[in-house]
Amino acid sequence: MTDDARSPQQIAEGVRDGMFANDRAAQHLGMVITAIAPGRAVIDMPVRDEMLNGFNICHGGYITTLADTAFAYACNSANWLTVASGLAIDFVAPGRPGDVLTARAEEQHSVGRTGVYDITVCNQRGELIALMRGRSYRFKDKPAVPGTAPGR
């Protein structure tokens, strides 16, 4: 199948595979991409002991990294090189030792080179941990995964 014949879902899956192969941060933190679709991504991350702060809860930087990673996969899912131009995150509950946190990113609006994405982070019980809104910027004519054609 040529790049031009791929469905949007197939393109998103190719981006997931291509990005993750080089995503040393996500790999190091034990992240697992559990779902990918055009404009959407779901990623799990276990809270490990070295992620705990002085209050024995997950450091907010790790929660932000998880949310930002889901955001990155969602906004690159059409294979156009896209980066964060800004984000705001609200922590509503702590991540605890042994939790598995899940970040769900979903495109809210995308036009031209900019987009807006909402990301929720929940624990394995479905309890809300954080809410993040990300703003994206797409580079002109650059694929997210080199050597493959972007989607339409």
C-alpha positions in Angstrom: 0.0 0.0 0.0 1.5 3.4 -0.9 1.5 6.3 1.5 -1.3 8.0 -0.5 -3.6 5.0 -0.1 -3.3 4.8 3.7 -6.4 5.6 5.7 -6.2 8.3 8.5 -6.1 5.5 11.1 -3.2 3.7 9.3 -1.3 7.0 9.1 -1.9 7.6 12.9 -0.7 4.1 13.6 2.4 4.6 11.5 3.1 7.9 13.4 2.7 6.1 16.7 5.2 3.5 15.7 7.7 5.9 14.1 7.6 8.4 17.0 7.8 5.8 19.7 10.8 4.1 18.2 12.7 7.3 18.9 10.9 8.5 22.0 13.5 7.8 24.7 11.7 9.8 27.3 8.4 7.9 27.0 10.3 4.6 26.9 12.4 5.5 30.0 9.3 6.4 31.9 7.5 3.1 31.0 4.8 4.7 29.0 2.6 2.5 26.8 0.5 3.9 24.0 -2.8 2.1 24.3 -4.8 3.8 21.6 -4.1 6.1 18.7 -6.5 7.6 16.2 -6.7 10.8 14.1 -6.5 13.7 16.6 -6.5 11.3 19.6 -4.1 9.4 21.8 -4.2 7.4 25.0 -1.1 6.6 27.0 -0.5 4.8 30.3 2.3 5.3 32.7 3.0 3.5 36.0 3.9 5.7 39.0 7.2 4.3 40.1 9.1 5.1 43.4 11.6 7.4 41.7 8.7 9.6 40.5 7.6 10.4 44.0 8.3 13.8 45.6 8.9 14.6 49.2 5.2 14.2 50.0 5.2 10.6 48.6 3.0 11.5 45.7 3.8 11.6 42.0 5.8 14.7 41.1 3.7 17.1 39.0 6.4 17.2 36.4 5.9 13.5 35.6 2.1 14.0 35.3 2.7 16.9 33.0 5.2 14.8 30.9 2.6 12.1 30.5 -0.1 14.6 29.4 2.3 16.3 27.1 3.3 13.0 25.5 -0.3 12.1 24.8 -0.8 15.6 23.4 2.3 15.1 21.1 1.0 11.8 19.7 -2.5 13.2 19.1 -1.4 16.4 17.4 1.1 14.5 15.2 -1.3 11.7 14.2 -1.8 13.1 10.7 2.0 12.9 10.2 2.6 16.7 10.0 5.5 17.7 12.3 3.7 19.5 15.2 5.1 20.8 18.5 3.6 22.4 21.6 3.4 26.2 21.5 2.0 26.3 25.0 0.1 24.4 27.7 -1.7 24.9 31.0 -2.3 22.2 33.5 -4.4 21.9 36.6 -3.7 19.2 39.2 -6.9 18.1 40.9 -5.7 15.0 42.9 -2.4 13.3 43.6 -1.0 10.4 41.8 -0.1 7.7 44.3 2.7 5.1 44.5 1.7 2.1 42.4 -1.0 4.0 40.4 -1.2 3.6 36.6 -2.0 7.0 35.2 -3.8 7.3 31.8 -3.6 10.4 29.7 -6.3 10.9 27.0 -5.7 13.6 24.5 -8.3 14.8 22.0 -8.2 17.5 19.4 -10.7 20.3 20.0 -9.9 22.5 17.1 -7.3 22.6 14.3 -7.1 25.0 11.5 -4.1 26.0 9.4 -1.0 25.5 11.5 -2.5 25.8 15.0 -4.6 23.5 17.1 -6.1 23.1 20.6 -6.1 19.8 22.5 -7.6 18.8 25.8 -5.9 16.1 27.9 -7.2 14.4 30.9 -5.1 12.3 33.3 -6.9 9.7 35.4 -5.7 6.8 37.7 -6.6 3.2 37.2 -9.9 3.8 39.2 -10.9 6.5 36.7 -10.4 9.2 39.3 -9.3 12.5 37.7 -5.8 13.6 38.5 -5.1 16.5 36.1 -6.6 18.5 33.2 -4.3 20.0 30.6 -5.0 22.2 27.5 -2.3 22.2 24.9 -1.8 24.6 22.0 0.0 23.2 18.9 2.0 24.6 16.0 2.5 22.7 12.8 5.6 23.2 10.7 5.0 23.7 7.0 5.5 20.7 4.7 7.4 18.5 7.2 6.3 15.0 8.1 6.4 13.9 11.8 8.0 10.6 10.7 10.6 11.3 8.1 10.4 9.2 4.9 6.6 8.9 5.1 3.9 11.0 3.5 1.6 13.1 5.7 -2.1 12.6 5.7 -4.5 15.0 4.0 
